[in-house]
Amino acid sequence: MTHPASAMLRSRRNPAHGLAAQDLTVRGMITAGAAAMVAVSALDLIDGRIGLVFSLGFALVVVTLAMAVDARDLFPAGVVPPFLLLGTLFVLCVVKSSSIEVDGLAADAGFVTRYIASVIDHGLTLVIGHGLALAVIVWRILRGV
C-alpha cells in the first residue's frame, strides 16, 4: 500500500505525468474542435466567403486535436476530421449559404447542391488535414507519447 504523498512526489518527479493529466477527452476534443472551427469560420467570413483561411485553419485544428487528445483516445482523433469538416460546411450552408462560392455553381443553387459542391470543393483540404492528423497519430503511437 502506498501513501498518498508518495504518489504526489512521483508525479512531481515525472513532469510528463502531470502534463498527461491535461490531455483532452473525446468529448473535450469534439467540443474544442467545434469551437475552434466556429472561430476559424467567423474569422474567414470577414470578407463574406470561406477560402484559404478556412482551409489552413481546418488543417491546424485537426492536427492540434490529434496532439492534444489522450493517448488512449487516438482512434476517435483519427475519425473526427471528416465529420468536423462536413459539419462545419453544413452549418455554413444553413447559416450563410452565400459564403460558399464554387466555380461553376449557379447563384440560385439550392441547399443540397451548394452543400455537395462545398464538400467537393474542400476535398483537398480534407485529404491534407486528415493526412496530417493521421501522421501525428502514427508519430504518437510510435513514440509512445
C-alpha positions as CSV (number, residue, x, y, z in Angstrom):
1,M,0.0,0.0,0.0
2,T,1.4,3.4,-0.9
3,H,1.0,6.6,0.9
4,P,-0.9,9.4,-1.0
5,A,2.1,11.7,-0.5
6,S,4.4,9.3,-2.4
7,A,2.1,9.4,-5.4
8,M,2.2,13.1,-5.3
9,L,6.0,13.1,-5.1
10,R,6.2,10.7,-8.1
11,S,4.0,13.0,-10.2
12,R,6.3,15.9,-9.4
13,R,9.4,14.0,-10.3
14,N,7.9,12.9,-13.7
15,P,6.7,16.1,-15.4
16,A,5.1,14.1,-18.3
17,H,2.7,12.5,-15.8
18,G,1.4,15.9,-14.8
19,L,1.1,17.0,-18.4
20,A,-0.8,13.9,-19.4
21,A,-3.5,14.8,-16.9
22,Q,-4.2,17.9,-19.2
23,D,-4.9,15.8,-22.3
24,L,-8.3,16.1,-23.8
25,T,-11.0,13.5,-23.5
26,V,-13.0,12.6,-26.6
27,R,-15.9,14.9,-25.5
28,G,-13.4,17.7,-24.9
29,M,-11.7,17.1,-28.3
30,I,-15.0,17.3,-30.1
31,T,-16.1,20.4,-28.2
32,A,-12.7,22.1,-28.7
33,G,-12.7,21.2,-32.4
34,A,-16.2,22.5,-33.0
35,A,-15.4,25.7,-31.1
36,A,-12.2,26.2,-33.0
37,M,-13.9,25.7,-36.3
38,V,-16.6,28.2,-35.4
39,A,-13.8,30.7,-34.6
40,V,-11.9,29.9,-37.9
41,S,-15.2,30.2,-39.9
42,A,-16.1,33.5,-38.3
43,L,-12.6,34.9,-38.9
44,D,-12.7,33.8,-42.5
45,L,-16.2,35.2,-43.1
46,I,-15.0,38.7,-42.6
47,D,-14.7,39.0,-46.3
48,G,-18.0,37.3,-46.8
49,R,-16.8,33.9,-48.1
50,I,-14.7,31.0,-46.9
51,G,-11.4,30.4,-48.5
52,L,-7.7,29.9,-47.7
53,V,-8.0,30.8,-44.0
54,F,-10.7,28.2,-43.6
55,S,-8.6,25.5,-45.2
56,L,-5.5,26.3,-43.2
57,G,-7.5,26.7,-40.0
58,F,-9.1,23.3,-40.5
59,A,-5.7,21.6,-41.0
60,L,-4.3,23.3,-37.9
61,V,-7.3,22.4,-35.8
62,V,-7.3,18.7,-36.7
63,V,-3.5,18.4,-36.2
64,T,-3.8,20.2,-32.8
65,L,-6.6,17.9,-31.8
66,A,-4.6,14.8,-32.7
67,M,-1.7,16.2,-30.5
68,A,-3.9,17.2,-27.6
69,V,-6.1,14.1,-27.1
70,D,-5.3,11.5,-24.5
71,A,-3.2,8.6,-25.8
72,R,-6.0,6.1,-25.1
73,D,-8.3,8.1,-27.4
74,L,-6.3,8.3,-30.6
75,F,-8.8,6.3,-32.7
76,P,-11.5,9.0,-32.3
77,A,-8.9,11.6,-33.1
78,G,-8.4,9.9,-36.5
79,V,-12.1,9.7,-37.2
80,V,-13.2,13.2,-36.2
81,P,-11.7,15.3,-39.1
82,P,-14.1,14.3,-41.9
83,F,-17.1,14.8,-39.6
84,L,-15.7,18.2,-38.4
85,L,-15.3,19.5,-41.9
86,L,-18.7,18.1,-43.1
87,G,-20.4,19.5,-40.0
88,T,-18.8,22.9,-40.4
89,L,-19.7,23.1,-44.1
90,F,-23.3,22.0,-43.3
91,V,-23.7,24.8,-40.7
92,L,-22.2,27.3,-43.1
93,C,-24.7,26.3,-45.8
94,V,-27.5,26.7,-43.3
95,V,-26.4,29.9,-41.7
96,K,-24.8,31.8,-44.5
97,S,-25.1,29.9,-47.8
98,S,-23.7,32.9,-49.8
99,S,-20.3,32.3,-48.1
100,I,-20.0,29.1,-50.2
101,E,-18.7,30.2,-53.6
102,V,-17.7,27.4,-56.0
103,D,-16.7,27.9,-59.6
104,G,-19.5,26.9,-62.0
105,L,-22.1,26.9,-59.3
106,A,-25.3,28.7,-60.2
107,A,-26.1,31.7,-58.0
108,D,-29.6,30.3,-57.3
109,A,-28.3,26.8,-56.4
110,G,-30.3,25.1,-53.7
111,F,-29.1,24.0,-50.3
112,V,-28.2,20.4,-51.2
113,T,-26.4,21.4,-54.4
114,R,-24.5,24.1,-52.5
115,Y,-23.6,21.7,-49.7
116,I,-22.3,18.9,-52.1
117,A,-20.4,21.5,-54.1
118,S,-18.7,22.8,-51.0
119,V,-17.8,19.3,-49.9
120,I,-16.2,18.6,-53.3
121,D,-14.5,22.0,-53.4
122,H,-12.9,21.3,-50.0
123,G,-11.9,17.7,-50.7
124,L,-8.2,18.6,-50.9
125,T,-8.5,20.4,-47.6
126,L,-9.9,17.3,-46.0
127,V,-7.3,15.0,-47.5
128,I,-4.4,17.2,-46.4
129,G,-5.8,17.9,-42.9
130,H,-6.8,14.3,-42.3
131,G,-3.5,13.0,-43.6
132,L,-1.6,15.3,-41.3
133,A,-3.7,14.3,-38.3
134,L,-3.1,10.6,-39.1
135,A,0.6,11.3,-39.4
136,V,0.6,12.9,-35.9
137,I,-1.3,9.9,-34.5
138,V,1.2,7.4,-36.1
139,W,4.0,9.5,-34.6
140,R,2.4,9.5,-31.2
141,I,1.9,5.7,-31.3
142,L,5.5,5.0,-32.4
143,R,7.0,7.4,-29.9
144,G,4.6,6.2,-27.1
145,V,3.6,9.8,-26.4
